[in-house]
């Protein structure tokens, strides 16, 4: 028996198949809309998809009522509506919990900016969606327990904070300064407890993109860009080009960046060196990507 047991233990054990998830807008911090764990839906099977259930969420007729894309992870489907966040059972659509905005007083209505899932947390970025500066108006970053909907932590931020990406256990948010020409900042909060880990002034997070633990931030004057660590905010490299990230490679090795009116460039995320560039086409002339 001991010999047989030893032999069985020595046999290779197949790794469990990863459960497909979609934890952030664009799938993950790379914002590339590519799910490497999806093995069921493909070109051959997509035509056989059938509706299993549907759900109508509340709506409010104003320009700031924006519903975030549904997210899925850890056996939960998490959606938003004008009143808060809801978790559903993916197989049946059964509601598991609903978190309602705690701030409901006139002039301080919250609206969704971004939503992301990380471990046992759902992180919601909300803001007042009001260009008029006023006392008491703020943006909030709120962490909810994905099992119960209980609020775990909540931090108050500048009302013009409207971009969120979660990477390396850090919720990174971008503040674009608003109409009052306030300082543009990027700030990292620890997902587990909401602790403020770092903040950079003068550079903003343009889009919810991270590549292998790196963020690409654009300067407030739109003249340069800087790569920093998602975990610490430490500068990694700088460029004299006003790059803005569009997405990251699935392996985190490079950024796909855009300079307004100057095409798209593939950039080494570790060094900032360009690899391949697609120029914007001139009038009457097709664009091309050099080899």
N, C-alpha and C positions, 0 to 999 in steps of 0.2 A: 504493500500500500504506500509506503514511504517513497519507494522508487517511482511508482506510477505518478504520485503527487508531484514529485520533483520534475518528472518529465513533462507533466501538464503545465507546471509553472514556467518551464523553460520555453514553451511554445510562444511565438509572438501573438500579442493580443491586438486585434484591429482597433484603431482609434475610433471613438464614436463620431458619427457624422455630424458636423456642425449644424446647428439649427439656423436656418436662414433668418436674418433680422434686417430691419431697416430703421436704425436708431437715430438718424439725423436726416435733415433735408439733404438729398443727394446721396443717401445711404450711410455715409460715415464722414469723418473729418476731411477726407479727400474731395468730397463734393463732386464725384465723378459719375454718380448714378450707376455704378457697377457693383453687383453683389456676387462675390466669388463663391458663396455658399449655396447659391440657388442652382438646383440640379433638376427641378421638375418642369418649370416653365421655360420653354425654348421655342425656336421657330417651328418645330414639328408638333408641339402640343398646345400652343397658345390658341389655336382655332377651336379647341375642345373645351375651353373654359366656360363655365356656367355660373350664373349668379346663385349664391347660397343664401344670402340675406342682404338686407339693405337697411339703412338708418337715415332718418332726416334729422339734421341738427338745427337748433334754433338759429335764427338770423335776425339781424337788425339793419334797417335801411340807412346806413351811413358809410362814408368812404373808408372808415378805419376798421370796419368789421371784416377782418381778413382771417380766414380759417387756415391754420397751418396744415401741411400735408400729414396724413395719418402715419404714425410710426409704430413699429412692432419690435418687441424684444422681450425675452424672459416670459413668454406665454401671455403677454398683454398686448392689446392693440390700444394705443393712446391717441386721442383726438382732442381738438379744441373747439370751442364755440364762443359766442360773445360773452358768456357768463363764467367760463372757467375751463377746466380740463376733465375729461372723462376717460376711464379705462374700460375696455370691453374684452370679452372672451373672443379670440379670433375665429373659432369654429362656429359660434352661434350668434355673436353680436350681443350677448347678454351683458348688461351694464354691471360692472363690479363696484365702481365708486365714481363719485363726481366731486371735484374740488371747485368751490365757488369763490370768486374774487372777494377778499376780505375788505377791500376799499371800494365803497359804493357811494360815497357822498358826492353831491353835485360838483362838477368841475374837476373831479379826480377819477373819472371812469378809466379803467385800464383797458388796453387793447393788446392783442398779441403781436409780438415782434418775431420771436423764434421759439421753437420747442426742440428739446433733445433728450435722449435716454442714455443713461450711463449706469451700468450695474443695477442697483435697486433704487435708482433715483430717476425721476422725471424732472428736468430743469426747464422752467418756463421763464422767458424774458418778456415782460410786458411794459408798455409805456403809455403815457396819456394821449399821444397822437395829437398834440396841440402846439402849434408854433408860437403861441403867445406865452412868454415867460410869466410865471405867477407863483406866489408862495404856496407851497404844499404840493405842487405838481412834481412827480418824480417817475422814474422807471424803476422796476423791481425785478430782481432775479430770485426766483422761488424754487426750492427743491421739495418735491413730493415723493413719498414712499410709493413705489409702483405696486406694492401688494395691497396697501390699505388706503392710499390717497392722503394719508396724514402729512401735514406740513412739517418738514424737518428743519428747514432754515429759510430765511428771507432777508435779503439785503436791499437797501435803497441806493439808487444810482442817479446820475444826471438824466433828466427827462429825454435827452436826445440820444440815449443808448438804444441801438436798434439792430445790432448784429451779434450773433452768438455762434460759436463753434466749440465743441467739447473734444479735447485731445489730451492724452496722457493724464487723465484724472483731474484736469483743470477745465473749468468753464471760462472761456475767454470771450469778452464782450468788447464791442467797439462803439465809441461815442463820436459822432461826426460834428459836434460843436453847435449845431443848430443855427437858426437865423440870427442869433445874437452874436455870432462870430466868437463864441466861447472856445476854450482850448479843446483840441481834439485829443482823445486819449484811447488807449487800449489797456484793459485790466484783466488779470487772471484771478479767478476764485476757485478754491479747492472744492471739488464736487462733494466730498464726504461731509464737510461741516460748514461750507460757505466762507471760510477764512480768506481774506484778501492776501494773495501771495505776492503780487507785483503789479506795477502800473507804469506805463510809458506815456509821456506827454509829447505832443507834437507829431505823433504818428497814429494812423487809424487802421482798423481792420475793415477793409472794403467789402469783403465777401467771406462767408463761413467756410474757409479753406485752411487746412493744415497738411503738411507733407512730412511724414516721418518725425513728428515732434517739433516741426518748425512752422512758423507763421511768417507770412510776407506782408509787411505793413507799408502803407503809402504815406509819405510825408504830408503834413497839413498844407504846404504850399504847392503840392502836386508836382514837385520837381524831382524827387528822389524816392527811393524805397529802401527798406531795411528788413533783413530776416532775423528773427529772434526765436529763442527757445520757448515752446509752449509751456513747459513746466516752470521756468524761472524768469522768463522775460529777458534773459541775457542776450545782447546783440551777437549775431553770428557772422554776418557779412552785410555790406552796403553796396548799393549801386546808384550811379548817377542818373538812372533811367526811372521814370515814374511808373514802374510796373504795378499792375493790379492783378491778383491771382484770380483765375477762372476755375481751376480744378487742380488736382494733384494725381500723379500716377498711382495705381493701386498699391504698388510696393513702397510708396512714399519717397521715391528717388528723385522726383523732379516736380516742378510747378509748371502749369500751363498758364502763361501770363499774357496780359493785354496792356498795350499802351494806346490810349485813345487815338484812333485814326491811323495807327501804324501797325495793324495786323496782330498776329499771335506768335508768341515765342515759347519754346520748350526750354526750361532753365534747370540746371542741376541744383537741387534743393540744398545740397551740402556746401556748394562753392559759389553759386550765383552765375556760373558760366552758361551762356546760351548754347544750346545744342542744335536746334532746328527752328527756322523762322518762316512763317507764312505772311507775306506782305499783303497789305490791303491793295486790291486791284485798282489801277488807274482807270479813269473813264474810257470805255471802249477797249479795255485791255484786260484779259483774264489774269487772276492772281496765280501765283505758283509757289510751291514750297521747295526751297533749294535742298539738295541732298547733303 
